[in-house]
Amino acid sequence: MAEPPILYSFRRCPYAMRARLALLASKTVCEIREIKLSAKPAEMLVISPKATVPVLRLPDGRVIDESLDIMRWALARNDPEGWLERSDDALTAGNDGPFKYHLDRYKYADRHQADPAEHRAAGLDLLRPLEARLQASFYLCGDAMGLADAALMPFVRQYAATDQVWFDALPLPGLQAWLARLTAPPMFDAAMVRLAPWKSGDAPTLFSADRA
């Protein structure tokens, strides 16, 4: 077997989560290295000084350290479900920009010295257009899952989980059903595999669709 790519990841990071989903969808086998945020391995810092996950090191030495770039690289190699056909750059930019801004200040209000109610409301306003789309189709770009769904879901999931009871009571049936579909087994369970933090010298742990 050829040397696989190496993915530095953190289970709960939404950026790493969407990268893992695309790697699974593309049936890309890689070595996965779960990191501890307070003790990032030197091997990762050498190849990606920005020190954020995910980071994918390819067998030829190239490094991809942006989550969307990892998704597109994986799906360009193999896209059996046609995820690339169902992408939306404007939706993704809105998620990674304004929505992530308000999500951080809602979920981590103390850290940002922010009013969580204000940012929860602003986040909800940004979710309403998604609800409108999901009233018309099962997924954001049609009736099958695509890159847009995988790119946004981890962040919407984090928003919902901040106060799950409150979120479940909202009049957002399309969004709630979409989130339930995307977090159902088997793919989501495979993407959320629990691993001990990697350290130099550990035996490789392979991450692949075979886990699903």
Buried (B, 14 or more C-beta within 10 A) or exposed (E): EEEBBBBBBBBEBBBBBBBBBBBBBBBBBBBBBBBEEEEBBEBBEEBBEEEBBBBBBBEEEEBBBBBBEBBBBBBEEEBEBBBBEBBBEEBBEBBBEBBBBBBBBBBEBEEBEBEBEEBBEBBBEBBEEBBEBBEEEBBBBBEBBBBBBBBBBBBBBBBBEBBEEEBEEEEBEBBBEBBEBBBEEEBBEBBEBEEEBBEEEEEEBEBBBEEB
